[in-house]
């Protein structure tokens, strides 16, 4: 019947537009006899070049799970990230098929929560999340506003590749205009450096590459009027900690002289392997070697601190940790927070971010943070997981999780931690994360048992060797502690 209708329409010689429409229907009908219904859709898309172009734009956002960050010494440049400016010279991936529809795109751009006016909060806590900059850094502003954020982070360029185009001339003025439209100020933005950058890198060629990317980011901050820039200190690569800290400081000094005013913000780390920044003394060592102290600061990540052995769970342990930070580094250098719960237990040295209140840190730790009046007006950024499984079993980002967590954290400001309201909320969130905590705890315990068996001395010779090794380790720890580092 479809073929007969098509022939009759052709014999009638309709106008050109109607002819094109009929031809498309014929193509779709013929394909349907040999392929599935999905192939019909694909064939129609190929006929309609405009629809194809739109689908290519959808490919520009390629998401990564950032709850576990890779070791900077164990990264190979095998994948380009598309979380920033789209590149007309780069074709869309051929193998990947997008399921994005216009209705889904509209839903992604819909506001999920209104921003809470800071003057309505008992303390001016500026809470937000690390949002996407897909399609251009200016889009991060809308994405932040849509989740009700009063602060936000972003990547200024693709963060898993050394290849990056410059901003277009229109980007800085557009970014500035959207900031004003959305009543944001530059001081609440905390861009995050690429995970590839290791300013402690001893290899000359790799060090130059890292510094070049780092400096490029700072110049982008200057162009956009952004005042803070967060980065991971890097890895020693197995070399002495003092030398690694000195290399970081040397790069910072050079970068500060080559840029205007952006503050370079060191992030504390979880303490795995040769990673720098797991102790406050690591951070203090770098800062001590920076010439312009007004251009350096620290971002405290709650998950990293907890995993490294700094407790935040009770008012007493929180106060102790913050006092230690003040004594060793100085509260004047505290410029921002990353708010993440931890899937891994205390002092596990594992960087596994969890949703607020569902991890081993628990809700009380975040109550301690958001009720510390010294931290007012600092950008506080969520990096909690938002991937959820859909009906088809595939993971998809649910940004409403961030919108809800922002409101949750704001609700804790001024809340009585001994009230029934708080206790009920605490229990509810802990139940949600119970299974995952148990799974990770079992992993940690299993590894601890395995390490203990490896370290167990065998016979008298083994005991003597273990004693000798322990003494050597203690001497090494003392040497490292004296210069601001920790032994691995």
HELIX and SHEET records of a PDB file:
HELIX    1   1 UNK A    2  UNK A   11  1                                  10    
HELIX    2   2 UNK A   16  UNK A   34  1                                  19    
HELIX    3   3 UNK A   37  UNK A   47  1                                  11    
HELIX    4   4 UNK A   49  UNK A   58  1                                  10    
HELIX    5   5 UNK A  102  UNK A  108  1                                   7    
HELIX    6   6 UNK A  118  UNK A  120  5                                   3    
HELIX    7   7 UNK A  139  UNK A  146  1                                   8    
HELIX    8   8 UNK A  169  UNK A  181  1                                  13    
HELIX    9   9 UNK A  186  UNK A  188  5                                   3    
HELIX   10  10 UNK A  204  UNK A  224  1                                  21    
HELIX   11  11 UNK A  241  UNK A  258  1                                  18    
HELIX   12  12 UNK A  280  UNK A  289  1                                  10    
HELIX   13  13 UNK A  293  UNK A  295  5                                   3    
HELIX   14  14 UNK A  302  UNK A  308  1                                   7    
HELIX   15  15 UNK A  315  UNK A  328  1                                  14    
HELIX   16  16 UNK A  331  UNK A  333  5                                   3    
HELIX   17  17 UNK A  363  UNK A  370  1                                   8    
HELIX   18  18 UNK A  373  UNK A  375  5                                   3    
HELIX   19  19 UNK A  400  UNK A  412  1                                  13    
HELIX   20  20 UNK A  420  UNK A  455  1                                  36    
HELIX   21  21 UNK A  459  UNK A  481  1                                  23    
SHEET    1   A 8 UNK A 152  UNK A 153  0                                        
SHEET    2   A 8 UNK A 126  UNK A 130  1                                        
SHEET    3   A 8 UNK A 379  UNK A 382  1                                        
SHEET    4   A 8 UNK A 334  UNK A 339  1                                        
SHEET    5   A 8 UNK A 296  UNK A 301  1                                        
SHEET    6   A 8 UNK A 263  UNK A 267  1                                        
SHEET    7   A 8 UNK A 228  UNK A 232  1                                        
SHEET    8   A 8 UNK A 191  UNK A 192  1                                        
SHEET    1   B 2 UNK A 341  UNK A 342  0                                        
SHEET    2   B 2 UNK A 353  UNK A 354 -1                                        
SHEET    1   C 2 UNK A 387  UNK A 389  0                                        
SHEET    2   C 2 UNK A 395  UNK A 397 -1                                        
END                                                                             
